[in-house]
Amino acid sequence: KTGQTTVRFRGASVVEIPLTLKASMNKNKTCVNLEFSYEYKAKNSYYGVIYKSVDDGPAYALSSFQRGETTYTDCHVQQGQKVTYSIQMFLGTGKRSQKSKEVTVNVK
């Protein structure tokens, strides 16, 4: 026994799914409102992840969303920050989508 394992993947692990992401400041300019859409309809369960980076720092997973959710509000922003967001879908079949195009908001 060597402890080695052979893993076989069937098909691509990254699936092309149309993802749209929009970001805007709320009226009080204290929160960022995210609106997103995706074209994926399946019986299998799936979820999405919202990524965030601040001032060109590394992106991290901010939150997740479930099937049917299309909005998120991020109130953890500060004046003077440049905040960048993207989303990605994780499919119940062990696959994932590509990340969406990034959107950037300058908090003023």
C-alpha positions in Angstrom: 0.0 0.0 0.0 1.5 3.3 -1.1 -1.2 5.6 -0.1 -1.7 6.8 -3.7 -5.2 7.2 -5.1 -6.3 7.5 -8.7 -9.1 10.0 -9.3 -11.0 10.2 -12.6 -13.1 13.1 -13.6 -15.9 12.8 -16.1 -16.2 15.9 -18.2 -15.2 19.4 -17.4 -15.3 20.6 -13.8 -16.0 24.2 -14.8 -19.3 24.8 -16.5 -20.2 27.9 -18.5 -23.2 29.6 -16.9 -24.3 33.1 -17.8 -23.8 35.2 -14.7 -24.7 38.9 -14.3 -23.7 41.0 -11.4 -24.6 44.7 -10.6 -23.5 46.8 -7.6 -24.7 50.2 -6.4 -24.6 52.2 -3.2 -27.7 52.6 -1.1 -29.4 56.0 -0.5 -27.4 56.6 2.7 -24.1 55.5 1.0 -23.4 53.2 3.9 -24.1 49.8 2.1 -23.5 48.2 -1.3 -26.5 46.6 -2.9 -25.7 43.6 -5.1 -28.1 42.3 -7.7 -27.2 39.2 -9.6 -28.8 36.8 -12.1 -27.8 33.4 -13.4 -29.3 31.1 -16.0 -29.1 27.7 -14.4 -32.1 25.4 -13.9 -31.5 21.9 -12.5 -33.1 19.4 -10.2 -29.8 19.0 -8.3 -29.2 21.4 -5.4 -26.7 24.2 -6.0 -25.6 27.4 -4.3 -23.6 30.5 -5.1 -20.7 32.3 -3.4 -20.2 36.1 -3.4 -16.5 37.1 -3.4 -15.2 40.5 -2.2 -11.8 42.2 -2.2 -11.0 45.6 -0.7 -8.5 48.1 -2.1 -7.0 45.5 -4.6 -6.4 43.0 -1.8 -7.1 39.3 -2.2 -10.6 38.2 -2.8 -12.4 36.2 -0.1 -15.7 34.5 0.2 -18.1 37.1 1.7 -21.3 35.1 1.7 -23.3 32.4 0.0 -26.8 32.4 -1.6 -29.3 29.7 -2.3 -31.4 28.8 -5.3 -33.7 31.7 -6.2 -31.9 34.4 -4.2 -30.8 37.3 -6.4 -29.8 40.1 -4.0 -27.3 40.8 -1.2 -26.5 43.9 0.8 -23.0 44.5 2.1 -22.9 47.0 4.9 -19.3 46.2 5.9 -17.8 49.0 3.8 -16.0 52.2 4.8 -15.7 55.6 3.2 -12.7 55.7 0.8 -12.6 52.0 0.0 -12.6 50.5 -3.4 -14.6 47.3 -3.1 -14.7 44.6 -5.9 -17.3 41.8 -6.1 -17.8 38.6 -8.1 -20.0 35.6 -7.9 -19.6 31.9 -8.7 -22.1 28.9 -8.7 -21.3 25.6 -7.1 -23.4 22.8 -8.6 -24.7 19.7 -6.8 -22.9 17.5 -9.3 -19.4 18.4 -8.0 -19.0 21.1 -10.7 -18.8 24.8 -10.5 -19.3 27.8 -12.9 -16.6 30.2 -13.9 -16.6 33.4 -11.8 -18.6 36.4 -13.0 -17.1 39.5 -14.3 -16.0 41.7 -11.4 -17.8 44.9 -10.5 -16.1 47.6 -8.5 -17.6 50.3 -6.2 -15.7 53.3 -4.9 -17.3 54.1 -1.5 -17.5 57.9 -1.1 
